[in-house]
Amino acid sequence: MVENKALTPQEVADVLKISKSTVYDLIKRRELNAYRAGKKLRVDLEDVENYKNKTKDSKPITTFSPDPSNYVSSLIYEKMQHRNSSFIISGQDLILDVLCRYLDRHPKGIRALRSYEGSYNAIYALYQGEVQVATAHMWDGKTGEYNVPFVERMLPGTPTVIIRLASRMQGFYVAKGNPKNIKDWNDLCRSDIAIINREKGSGTRILLDEHLRKMGISGRSINGYMREFHSHLAIASTVARGDADLGIGNEKACLQVQGIDFIPLQEEQYDMVIKKEDLNRPAFNAIFEIIRSEEFKFELQGLGGYDLTELGKVIAET
């Protein structure tokens, strides 16, 4: 559990979804504030969130992946940005880090950049031609479907293919033992409960807002609704410290933080979206081969927290 808002470099790497060595480089360049507690380096969670907000205002946090353990210099990154062959995958899940590593090694593959955007922004970036692959887990309260209704609305006149990556369980993070006896969405309205929210555009934020819409409740009436963090881990850590009574996120992140319990509420679908016009390009052929391979599936199973029953299945075309 992270206490007193102090994170280790590895925990910072988990929140930002970058390598540990990149964290050290950010600290060295004074882009991320840090201090020493005894002989150990620590970073305040608030500084991490400020860094994420700053980078989101300018450009997405982007790093080379195929291997999250390797730091790639900013000079190489800048050179890659000017190449016409830049290939960007947008999304926040660890699955994409694994995919990038496989894609780099595949005979028909390519070295991919990563854009750590939430679902809504990822799909919009795909529409704008800023990324080649987008991922999403957006629930539509009117139809009960994931992703397809949003893709149809957000990419007008753009034929796409939507491929299933995984199913994950979404729910509430609460303090160990659930002292406030939180059970379901109705508990969000209780005056004795303060929540911590995800940022606008994330699939988790959309899930909350859609449920509130169906319940006829304004988010602003909920204590803590305006407090936002940009990762499941940051949300879970906030609840663990007692700075909020309730947070929303997936079950996998809950397993990484001590001192909290998980209340399952809804299974969500995490999908990949690509444009049909790209289907016959080598890099996209490589992606299909990778995600349908036993080796890739076996590695994801080792991560835990995913239902991979439909991994690689085309679930819709628009």
N, C-alpha and C positions, 0 to 999 in steps of 0.2 A: 504493500500500500504506500502511496506517496503521501507524506505528511508535511504540514506547514507550507504547502505550495512549493516545495523544493523538489525538483526532478533531477535524476542522474542523467548524464549524457545519453545513455541507452534509452531511458524513458522519453527524453526529448526526441530522439530518433524515431521512436515508436509513434509519438504524437504527430510529427511532421512527415512520417513515412519516407525518411531518407536514411542514409547510412550513418553510423556512429562517427565515422571519420569526417563526414560532411559537417556534422554538428561541431566538432572541434575546429574545423576550418572557419565556420561562421563566427565562432567565439574569437578565434585568432584575428579575424578581420573586423572584429567589434561590431558585427551586424547583429549579434545576439549577446545580451548581457549575461555574465556569469560571475560567480564568486566561489571562494574556497571555504568549505566547512571542515576545519582541520586540514587533512591532506587530500580531501575529496572535493571534486568540482561539482557545483550545483547550479541549477538554473531555475528561477522562479517561474511557475506556471503562467503567471500573468505576463512575463516577458516573452514566453513562447507564443502565447495568444496574440500579443502585440505584434510580434514578428510575422505571424501568419496573416493578420489583418493588413499589415503594411505591404506584404508581397502580393496579396490578393488585389490591393488597390492599384498595383503597378502591372505585374504579370504573374501568372501562376507559378507556384513553387515547382521547379522542374529539375530533374536530375536524370542522368543516364541510368538506366537499369538495363544491362541485364543482370548484373550482380550487385545487390544492394550493399555488399560489404566493401566494394571498391569505390574510391572517390575519383571522380573525373574532373580535371581542372576546369575552371571557368573559361580559360582560353580555348580549350577544345570545344566546350559548349558553344561559345560565341561563333567559332568557325562552323559548327554544325548548323547553327541557326540560319546561316546564309546559304546553305546548300539547298538546292531545289528538292533534294531527296529526303528532306527531314520527314520523319514519320513519328507522329505523336499519338499516344494512347491516353485518353482522359478518363479518370476515375480514381477512387481512393482505396480500393480494396487490395489486400496483399496478393490476391490471385494475379493481379496485373503485373506485379513485380516478378512473380514466377514466370508468367507468360513472356515478359520481355527477355528474360534470361534464355528461355528456350528459343525465342525468335531470333536472338543474336547468333545462336549456334546452328540454326536450321540451314540446310543448303540453299533454300530459296528465301531465307529470312533477311532481316535488316536490323540494324541497331536502332532501337526505338527510344524516343524521349518520353518522359512521363509528365503529364499535367494533372495535379492533384486537386481537381475540381469536383464539386458535388454534382449530383445527377442532372439537375436542370441546366446548369451552366455547361456541362459536358455535351448535352444534346444540342444546346444552342451553338456551341463552338463547332460541332459537326456540321450544322446547317450553314454556318458562316465559312466553312472550309478551313478553319483554323486547326482542326485535328482530323486524323484519318479514322480513328476508332473511338467511340464513346461507350461508356457503360452507365447503367441506371438501375435504380430500384424505387420507382415512383408509383405510388398506389393511387388509383383513381376511385374516389368514393362513390361516384355515380354508377360505375359499371362493376366495381369490385376487382377490376383487372390491374395488373402491373404493366407499366411501361408502354404498351401498345397504344392506348388512347393518347398519351402524351407525345409519342413519336409522330402519330398521324397529325396532331395539331401543330407541332413545333417544326416539322420539316415538310411544309406544303409543297407539292409538286416535286418532291424528292423521293424517288423509290428507294426503299431501304430493306435490309434483311435484319431480323432480330433473332439473336442466338442465345439460348440459355447457357449461363455459366453455372449458377448454383442457386439453391434455395437456402435461406437463413431464417432463424427465428428472431423476431423483434419483440421487445418488451420493455418493462420498467426496471431500472436499477434503483434499489432501495437499500437502506442500511441493513446490516446483518441482523437477522431475526425479524425484520419488517416490523419495527416497534410501533409504527403508525397504522398498521393493518391496511395497507394499500392493496387494492384488488384489481381495479379496472379503470377505464377512461373517466368514469364519473368522479373518481377521487381527485382529479385535477382541479375540480372546482372547490375543494375544501379550503377554508380559510386558514387552517393550521398546517397546510402543506405548501412548501416553496419548491418550485421546479428549477432545473437548469436546461436551457434549450439549445438545439443545434442551429446553425446558421441558415439563412434563407437560401434556397436552392438545393439543399441536401435532401436526399430521399427520406431521411428520418423526420426532417422538418415538415416535408410535404405530408407524410403520414399523420403527424400530429394535427396539422392544420385542416386536413380533410376530415378527420374525426370530429374536430371542433365545429367545422362547418355543418356536418350532419347533425350534430347535437344542438346547433343553434347558439353556440357560445363564442363570444369574442375572446381572442387570445389575450388581449390587454387586460381582461378581468382576472387573469390567472397570475398569482404571485410568482414572480421570477420569469415570466414569459419572455421579457426583453433581454434577459441575460443569455448570451450566446457563446458557445465554444465550437471549435471546428473539427472535433474528432470524437469517436466513441470513447476512447481512452481518457480524454480530458473530462468528459461528462461523468464517466464512472469514478474517476479519481475525486471529482468534486463531491459526489455523493458520499464516497468513502470517508472524506475528511469531515463530513457533517455540514458542509457549506450549502447543501441543498438536500431536500428530502426525497426527491424523485428526478430521475433522468431517463431519457429514452435512448435505446441503442440495441445493437445485436448481442446475442448471447456470447459470441466468441470473445468480445472485448471484456465482458464481465469476468471471464475466467482468468484474465491477466491482472486483476486488481483484487486485493484482499479486502475484507470488511464489508462486502456488499452481497446482496442476494438478487437473483434475477426472477422476475415475474413474466413468464411468456404470455404474449398476447396475440401475435399474428405472424404467420409464415410469409416471408416476402420472397420475391423473385429477383435475382440479380442477373441482368442480361447485357449482352454486347450488341451494339448497333453499328452497322456499316452501310455505306451507300452501295446500291446494286451496281453502279457503274464501275466500282472497284473490284468486283468479285473475281475477275480473271487475272488480276495482277499478282505477280509472284508472292509478294509479302502476305497478301490475304489468303492465297492458297496455303501458304505455310501456317498461318494462324489456324485455319480449319484442320489441317493435319495435326497440329500440336494439340489443340483442345479435344480432339477425338482420339488421341493416343492413350494407351494404357499407362505409359510412363508418366505423363502429365497428370492424369487422374490419380494415380497412386501417390504422387507427391502432394497433391492437394488434400487427399485423405489424411496424410500425415499431419497436416496443419490442424485438422479438427474443426468442428463447428459448421461444416457445410454438408448439405444434401446434394450429392453430385449425380443423382439418378438421371437427370436430363442434360448433363453436360455435353455441349456441342450440338444439341438439337435445334434446328430452325423452328422457332415457335410462331413466327408470323412474318409476313411480307407486306409492305405498304406501298 
